[in-house]
Amino acid sequence: MMFGGMNKEEEEMGLLDRLGAGITNFKNDPEKMARLTMGLNSMRLNPDQGMAATAANTIKQAQERRQMTKTTNDTVAYLKRQTNNPMAQQAAAAIEANPSMVKEILGSFLTNQMKPTSSVSQQSGAQLNASANGGAYDPSAMFNVTSGPEGDKISRIGGGGTTVNNNAAPKLPPGLEALDKAYADDHLDWTRGGGADMAANVAQVNTVLQKLESGEQLTGPMTGMLNNLGLLGLVNPDAENAKEMVQEVVQRNLKTILGAQFAQKEGEQLISRAYNPLLPPEANARRLNKLYQQMEIAREQRQAMANYFEENYTLRGYRGPQPKMADFYTALSQFNVGDIKNGYKYLGGDSTVQSNWEKVN
């Protein structure tokens, strides 16, 4: 029989029994116990700072473990979805067997994926005439030989009868030389782990996105109010963790993708558009999905630049799109490029900036 919203078992369980069961539940969850301890300690006339610091450290460690577990699961799922890639399946199995090695295994997998499928060498015409390529090449000229899956592509370096030293690349104009020098540091950061870290970070954003799409109450009016009061972490740690994960990942990814273009303040403004704790989960899911897709596009653009540089040792001649901050504003805008409002056409970028609109006749 139900009475006052309680079933028979609950009626028979006395107040002390229920209180005891609740305490046992807290004891089995160090994070909950730490939050309870922190809350009770804050109510004391003279809070114990050491107790507060210990509780805070326990909470931080629990959140880090939970986040690492999520990252590992998301990474395995990401790899398993690449059903036509045997190396991805091997990497997924290796991570499942050694979860603590997720970053190292993913990094190794992505490094192998990033290796260019072709290589470039320089040979003289005389060498080509004597090699398996054969032909009638100018023996006094130098040639680039690009070896790839479809065979060798041979192109002459320079013009006329100019001979270029086999150990030196063609001299670039000062502007292009400066461009390559500026890009070199970004290229090293990207190939030495930046690209792999970004892939793992994007998987974390996807975790939050899936939770929002499933209707989990990570955002909303009440959540936003608690966030503004600084109480979100105490009342709803999952919502606080999701918010912090999005903020940290987006900032780090924007810095990795944009390099010198990145400005922290601008990144914060972009995040506030993509993830607002006051809005319903479905609204934030739509925004975060747009941001997630744009980060994937930007990652592919950066990788295309890296591949071109690996093959040609220069960005000269690269015509592919390059990621920029305006692309992210455009992705999150409520307008599409070309939309007209009040006699002005949207050009892309931050829709609140007047220069991104063009007056139409």
N, C-alpha and C positions, 0 to 999 in steps of 0.2 A: 504494500500500500504506500502511496505517495502522500506526504504531508508537508505543506509549506515548501514545496520544491525539493524535498529530500526523500531519498528512497529508504527502505527499511534498514539496510546496513548502516547508512549514515545516521539514522535515528539512534541506532543501538551503540554507535561509536560516541563515546563521551567527548566533551570539549577537550579534556586533557589528552585523550588518545589521539584526537585529530591534530592537536598542537604538537604532540610527540612525533606523529607521522610527518608533519610538515618540517620539523627540525631535522629529522632523519634524511628527508629529501634534500635539504640544504647541505647537510654534511656530505652527501654523496656527490654534490656539485660544488667544487671549490670556488668557481666563479660566483655562483649565487651567494655562497657564504661570505665571500669577500665583499660583495656589494652590500649585503646585510650589515656586515661589520662596519663598512665605511659609512652607511647611513646612520647607524646607531651612534657611531663615534662622533659624527658631525653634530649630533643632538646634545652632546656633553657640554658642560659649561667651559671646560678646558680640553678640547679634543687632543688626543694623543697623536702627534705628528708621525711618530714611528709606526704606529698601527695603521695610519692612513696610507703611508708610503708602502708598507707591506701589502695591504689590500690592493692598492693601485697596481703594484707589480704583478700580483696574482691575476688580476683582471687582464692586464696587458698580455701576459704569457698565454692565458686561455684564448684570447682573441687571436693571437698569432698562430696558435695551433689550429684553431678553427679555420682561419684564413688559408693556412698552408694545405689543410685537408681539402678545402674547396678548390684551391688552385690545382692541386694534383688531380682531383676528379675531373675538373673541367678540361685540363690538358689531355688526359687520357681520352675523354670523349671527343675532343677536337681531333686527335690523331686517328681514332677509330673511324671517324666519319670519312676519312680519306681512303675509301675502300680500294681504290686502284693503285695505291702506293704501298708496296710491301715494306719499305723502310719505315713508313709511318706506323704500320701494324707492329713491327718489331720494337719500335720505340715505345709504343703504348704498353706492350707486354713487359718491357724492361722497367718502365716506371711502376707498373702494378707490382712487380717483384721487389723493387727498391724505391719506395715512395720518397725517401729522404734524398734521393738523387735526381728528383724531377728536373731541376734547373740544368744540371750537368747533361742529362740525357737529352732533354729538349734542345739545349744549345748545340750539342753534337749533331743531332738530326738536322736542325736548321742550317748549320754550317755546311753540311753535305749538300743540302738542297740549293744553297746559294752558289755553289761552285759553278762557274760558267761552263756551258756545254761546248764551247769552242775556245781555241787558243790562237794567239797571234805570234808569229816569228818573222824575222827579217832575213832575207837571203839575197845574194847577188844574182844577176842574170846568169853568170857563168855557173853558179852552183845549181840553179834551176835546170839549166841545159844539160847538166851532167847527172841530174837526179831522175827519179822515177817519173817526175812530172813531165820531163822532156820539153819539147817545144823550141821556139826560136826567140829567146829573150835577149835583150840588149845586155851583153856581158859586162858593160861598164855601169849599168844602172842597178839600183836596189829596189827590192819588192817586199811588200807585206804579204805573208802567206797565212791566211786564216783557215785553220783546220776545224771542221765541224762535222756533224752527223751526215750532212749532205755532200761531203767531199771538201776539197781545198778550193779556196777562192784567192786568186793572186791579183794584186793590184800594185801598180808602179808607184814608188815614192818620189815626189817631186816631179819636175817636168824636164823635157829635152834630154840632154845627156848628162845631167847633174848626178854625181855619185854621192850618196849619203853613207857615212860611216856606219857599219853594221851594228856597232855597239852604242849608237846614239840615236835618240828619237828625233824626228823632224822638229826644228825649232818653231815654237808657237809665237804668235803675236803677243806683245806684253799683256794685253787684257786677258787673253785666254790663259796665259801662263799664271797670272794672278788668280784667276778663277780656279784653276787646277790646284794651286797651292792652298787656297782657302778651303777647297772641298776635301783635300787630302786628310785633314784631321777628322772631319765628319765621317769620312769613309772608313777610317780605322776604327772609330767608335762604333760605327754601325756593324762592321764585319767582326769585330772582336766581342760582340755580345749585345750591342744595342738592339739589333734586329730580333735576336732571340728573346731578349727581355720583353720587347714590345709585344711579341706574339703571346707570351705568357700573361702579360698585363691585360691584353684585349680579352683573353679568356676569363679573367676576373670580372671585367665589366659585363661580360655575357652572363656571368652567374647572377649578378644583381638584376640584369634585364629579364632573365627567366623567372626570377622570383616576383618581379613586378607584373609580368605578363600573366602569371598564375593567380594574381589577385592578392598576394601576400601584402599585409598592411605595413609596408616599410615607409610609406609617406601618406600624407593626408592632413587635414586641418589640425587634429589633435596632435599628431606627430610633429607638425611644424611648430605648434605652440610650445611643446616640450623642448624642441630644438632651440627656439629663441630664448627660452628660460634657462638653457644650459642643463636641463634635466633628462634629455633624451637617453643618454648612456645609462643612467640609473634605472629608468622605467622600461625602456625598450632597447636593450643592447644590440639586438640584431639590426634594428633600423639605424642606430648610430654607426655600427660597423659597415653597413651598406653605404651610407653617406660618405664616410671617411675613405672607403675603398674607391668609390668613384672619383672623389676629389684627388686622391693621391695618384691613381693610375692615369687620369686624364692629364694632370700636370706633368708627370714624368714622360708620358707618351708624346705630348706636344713638344716638350723640350728635345726629345730624341729626334722627332720628325723634322721640326722646324729649325733647330740649331739657333743661329744668331737671330732669326726672326722672332724667336719666342720671348715674350714679356710676361712675367708672372702675374701682374695685375690683369692683363688682358686674358690670361688663362683662367683666372678666377671669375671674370665676368662671363666667360664662355660656359664654365661649369654651372654657374647660377642659372643659365638659360636651359641647360640640359637636364638639371636635377634640382628641383625645388621641393623641399620637404613639406611645404604647405599644400601642394597639388595632389590630387588623387593618384593612386598607383598607375592607372591606365594612361593618364596624361604624361607622367614621367617615363613610362615604358615607351610611348611613341617618340618622345624626345631623345631618350637614351639610345633607342634603336637607330635613329638617324646619326647620332654621334658615333655609335659603334661601326656602322657601315662606312662612314667617312674616314675613320681611323684605319679600317681595312684597306680602303682605296689609297690612303696616304702611305701606308706601309708598302703596298705593291709599287707605288711610284718611286719610293726611296730605294726599293730593291732593284727596280729597273735601272735606276741611275748607277747603283753599285755594280750591277752586272756589266753595264756599258763601260764603266771605268776599268773594270777587271780585264775586259777584252781589248780595250783600245788605249789604256794608260792615260787617258785624257777625256774630258767632257766635250771636246771639240766635235761638232757635228751632232751632238745629242739633241733631239727634237721632241722627246717625250715630255709629258706634263710633269711639273714639279710641285710638291705640296706647298701650300701657303695658308696662313691663318684665315684669309678671306674665305677659303673653301669651307672651313668649319662653320663660320657664321652663316654662309649661304645654306649649308645643309640644315641648320637649326632654325632658319627663318621660316615664318609662316607664309612667306611669299615665294613664288618661283621666279627665276630670272626671266624678265620680259613682262611680268605682271604690271598692269597699269593701275594706279590709284591716284585720284585727285589730279589727273593730268600729268603724272610723273611715272616713268618706267623704271622698274627695279633692275639694277645692273649686277647685283650680287654683293656679297660681303655683309657687313653690319647694317641691317635695315634701318637702324636708328640714326645712321650718319647720312647727312644730306647729300654728300658728294657721291653716294652710291645710288642716287636716283637721277634720272635724266628727264628734263621737261620735254613733253611731246607736243607737236603742233596740233 
